[in-house]
């Protein structure tokens, strides 16, 4: 739920907590990836309720806290929630720009209470999300934003639900997959990896939610952190 996500924005509300440190560790891992071009990051999950939105908002805040000029974009054009988390309206957003209603990108960029962090909300839900995401205008927009911001982060829809995330992954430098321990099953992960492989998308890393201390681990290939999630649904 939106209220649950708001309670989990720990990097802003409690920057000294162990969970905040885990998000900073994720940020550091991404910053020191061997990939040369790393200005854009997207976060998705196999299905809903696995914690992708919580992850990307906290990650965006950690970049902003580091002094990086940060832009967070709601790339879920079917079931957007960022505008609800930040308690604002969704009257202007990404879909308005990609459909030509708003001609200047500056008109859809919104400030936040977090220094160095700005947001583009999704805008009105369109009839053709995948086409807008895969458009030449989207590609050009991303290229332009990379010139203006140190890091641009996309909250993408779940991979198994629609093709949008796979399409967006073709335009992004780094891809983080969020899975939830005890919720995401092996079949979902396998289907997700197959879908990404079909479009030649390579994962930068995987974030595991809901791991307890015994099950948590960190390796070169996976970014892992212990969470304090309750049994409420994550987004």
Number of C-alpha atoms within 10 A of each C-alpha: 12 19 9 16 24 16 11 22 20 21 23 16 12 12 17 11 11 16 20 24 16 18 25 21 17 21 19 13 16 19 15 10 13 10 11 9 10 18 20 22 22 25 28 29 30 26 24 19 18 25 25 28 28 22 24 24 25 22 24 28 28 25 23 20 19 13 13 17 18 25 27 26 23 23 28 24 26 18 12 21 21 26 19 15 19 14 11 11 12 19 12 19 27 26 24 20 22 21 13 10 11 16 12 10 16 10 13 21 17 16 12 10 9 12 15 19 23 21 22 24 29 28 23 16 17 15 10 12 19 18 14 21 23 17 16 12 15 19 15 11 14 16 15 12 16 15 10 12 17 17 22 25 24 26 27 26 29 25 24 18 12 14 14 24 27 25 20 22 25 17 19 21 19 23 23 22 25 26 25 20 15 9 13 19 13 9 10 17 18 12 14 20 17 13 17 19 13 10 12 12 20 15 17 20 21 19 21 22 25 21 18 13 10 7 9 14 14 9 7 7 10 18 23 21 24 19 18 13 15 9 7 10 14 21 20
